Amino acid sequence: MSSDKSFEFDEFLASDFAAAGTALIDRCMKMQGRRLYLSGATGFFGKNLLSLLAYLARRGATFGVTALSRSPERFLAEQPWCRNLAWLDWQTGDVGNPWPGEDRYDYVIHAATETAADFHRDKVNVFEQILAGTRNSMAFAAAHGVRRVLLTGSGAQYGAIPAEFAAGVPESSPNACDPSRPTSAYGEAKRASEMLAALYGQKHGIDIINTRCFAFVGPGLPLEAHFAIGNFIGDALRGTPIQLATSGDALRSYLYGADLAVWLMLLLIEADNGSVVNVGSGHAISILDLAGRVRDVVSPRLPVRPGETVSGSERNYYVPCVARAKALGLDVWTDLDRAIARTALWHRTRAPGLGP
């Protein structure tokens, strides 16, 4: 794929979905005949999911999707490929308010989570908005005949992951947020969301699939936000030194967005009621080594500049154990180097003068 052509988001990811292999995509084709209501459609998770659905539609699957957004027109102006899709319609609304819509649905994916740094400064608002979104998703599901709901939770639900789980924290771990600390607002709200969904599910006969999502990379990830890998790729594309905010000792792992979309779709369709599944890569890497990998893939010979050592960090380890996902036939098919290269190439296609 030449970097001198601008591709639409779904077109760019088509080769990534093809690389997943026929067996996985055939399982995703079980969306045939289903109706899905999707929140968070305009974010990183949503764009990858919509791209996967577009890929399935091109392979002959027929289904219906309703996407909830505060501003569909703004999103469609940025992503014109989502206009005039026979299987996709939009509802204007906020997840924190009762969800609009009159039809009946088979599935709900509640993937709306505000990631902007400004949002996370007001911890009371963080907690209340996350719970409100989950409550509204479940109330909608109960009122519209929904049979299965998938919630996108977070690895933050495990709180400060101890060194014994440096290689990957399992879903069975009793590790959790400290509910007495305001910094736990996001993770604790995600934990409470699982309980709220379980109560609604039991009362209304709805299957609940809980995913605890870790860190990701791919087209659609901002290059100038609070995501370390995005910032590193942005530095490398601009040809500036890759600057770390810390010494880089913390361990992370990254799952590519196309892989993420397939994982979520298959968990929605196939996972048992009440399942709790970590979503992410099990391949740990230090932030410092990550910066070096980005440099080597995107712009060799750039300097990497570590920052200061940060003492008392709650997030030295943030890697999932993915044994449960593997038992369900899920794995990483886009390795980290390819994920970095694809992300960089995507940004080059959008701004041809960007990058070496």
Secondary structure, 3 states (H helix, E strand, C coil): CCCCCCCCHHHHHHHHHHHCCHHHHHHHHHHCCCEEEEECCCCHHHHHHHHHHHHHHHCCCCCEEEEEECCHHHHHHHCHHHCCCCCEEEEECCCCCCCCCCCCCCEEEECCCCCCCCHHHCHHHHHHHHHHHHHHHHHHHHHCCCCEEEEEEEHHHHCCCCHHHCCCECCCCCCCCCCCCHHHHHHHHHHHHHHHHHHHHHHHCCEEEEEEECCEECCCCCCCCCCHHHHHHHHHHHCCCEECCECCCCEECCEEHHHHHHHHHHHHHHCCCCCEEEECCCCCEEHHHHHHHHHHHHCCCCCEECCECCCCCCCCEECECCHHHHHCCCCCCCCHHHHHHHHHHHHHHHCCCCCC
